[in-house]
Amino acid sequence: FQTLKLGYTRRIQRPSLFFINPYSSQNDNRTLTFGNPNLDPELTDQVELSYNTFIKGVGLNGSLFYRRTTGIIETFLRNVTADGVSETTFQNIGENNSIGFNFFSNATIKRIWTIRGGFNIFTYNGTGVINGQTFENQGWQGNAFGSSDLKLKNGFKVEVFGFYRAPQLNVQGVTPAFSIW
C-alpha cells in the first residue's frame, strides 16, 4: 500500500488565552509577561508533498513542505526596567517563510509491542517590524519524538515517551531547547 499526495491548506491559528490575557504573569523576580488582547490570528498557507507506505507491518510517512505564515505571533521584549526586570508581551510581528521535511514511522511487533517515532526539520525565515524597527532571523529548527508501549497480561500496559525540541528562533533571538521524558 502506497500513497503520494500533493496538498494545499490554509489555516487560521487564533491566539491562545495566555497570549491575550492582559494581566501580568511573573515567572521569576526578573521576568514579567503581559498578554495582548489586540492580537490577530495567524494565517498559514502550506503546500506539501507527502509519501506514505506500509511495508511488512511498518508504516512510513515522509513529507516535504513550504509554509508561509503571516501575522506571526511572537513574544517580544517590551522594556527592561531600571532595576533589571524584563517586560515581555506578544505581538503580530510579521511573517515567516519556511521549508521543511518531516518523517514518521510506526511498527507493531507480535501484536503486543508498538514503537513510534518521528522528526521534523525546517527553516525559520522570520521578518517583522517592532516599534518601527525591522528585525530578521533565520536558521534551522527541529524536533523529534519517540514512544513505545508493551501490552502485558491482565490488561496492563507499559509505556514510554520522549520529546525534544531544538532551540526555537524568533525575530528577536532564540528560545532555549527543551525535552520531556
N, C-alpha and C positions, 0 to 999 in steps of 0.2 A: 504494500500500500504506500503510495507516494502522492504528495500534493505540492504543486508550485503555484504560488499565489502572488499577484500584484494588487496592492490596495492603496486607497487614499482615504484618509479620515480627517475630519475637522472636529476638534474637541474644545469645549469650554470648561475651564477649571476655575470655579469660584473660590474666593479666598476663604480659608478656614476661620473658625471663630477666634482662634488665638491671634490670627493676623489682623482682625478688625476690632478686637476688644480695646477700647481707648484707655483703659486703666493700666497702670504700670505693673510689671512683673519684675521682682528683684531676685535674680538668681544667686547673687552674692553681694557683698557690700561695695563692689566696684562696677556692677553692671545693672542698668535699668533698661527694660524693654517696654515700649508702648505700642499698642495696636493702632491701626489706621482705618477708621470706619469709611473712608472715602476711596478705598481700593476698588478697582475694576477687575473683572475676571480676566484671566489669561486666555488667549486664543492660540491653539496649536493646529497647524496643518502638517500632516505627515504622509509621506509616500514610502511604502515598504514592499520589499520583495522577499518572500519567505519560502522556505522549502521544509517539508515535513515528511518523515518516513518512519516506518515501523519494521525493524529487522530482528527476527528471532527473539521476540519478547522485549526488545529495546526500542523505545521511542526517541527519535532525534528531531529537533526543530532548530533551524537557524534562520536568521533574517538580517538583511541589510536595510538601513532606513536613512532618510533625510527628514529632519524635523525643523520647522520654523515656528517659534513661539513669539508672539507679540504681547506687549503689556506684562512682561515677566515680573513676578512679584519676588522681590529680594529684600533682605534686611540691609539697612544702611546705617552707618554711624552718623547720627544727627548732631551730636555735641559731646564734648568732654568738659565737664565742669572744672572749676578752679581746684577742687580737692581730688581730681583724678577719676571721677565716676563717669563711665561712658554711657551715653544715652542712645539707644538704637530704636528704630522703628521699621516699618515695612512700607514699600513704595512700588508702584508700577514703574520700573526703571527704564525699560526699552525693549530690546529683542535679543533672541538667541537663535543662531542658525547652527544646527548640529547634524553630523553624520555619525553613524554607528553600526555596530553589529551586536546581536545577542544570540545566545545559544542556550538551549535547554535539553536535558535528557532525563529519561526515567527508565527504570528496569525493575521487573519483578522476578524474583528467583524462587522457584518451587512454591509459589503462591503464598509464602509466608514472610518474605523479606522484600521490601521495596526500597530502592535507592533513587533519589532525585538530586539534580544539581543543575546549576546554570551560571552564566555570567553575562554581563553587559559591558561593552567598552564603547565610548562615544566621545565626541569632541564637545567642548564648550567654546562658543564664539560669541560672547555677550558684549553688547554695546548699550550704553544708556546715558542719560543726562540727569544729573542731580544738582539742583540749585544753579542751573546754567552751565555747569562744568561737565564735559564729556568724559566718560570712563569706558575703558575697554579691558577685556581679559580674555585669554584663550589658552586652551590646553586640553589634555586628555583626562577623562574621568572614567570611573568604572565601579562595578560592584559584583559580588559573587555570593552564591549561597549553596548550601548542601543540606540534605536531610535524609533520614533513613528511619524506617520503622520495621520492627520484627514482631510478628504475632506469636504469642506464647499460648500455652494451654489455658483452659478455663476462661477464655475471653480477655486475657491480659495482653498488653502490648507495651513494648519498649520503643521510645522514640528519641532521636537526637536531631538537633537543628543548629546550623551556624550561618551567620551572615556577616559580610564585610563590605563596607563602603569606603572607597578610597577618598582622599581629600576632595572636597567639593568646591568648585570655583564659583565666584560671583564677581560682579563688576568691580567691587572694591577690594577683593582679595581671595582668601581661601578659608574654608571651614574645615577643621581637622577631620581625619578619618575616624571611623568608629566600627565596632564589631559587636555582635550579640551571639552568645553561645547558650 
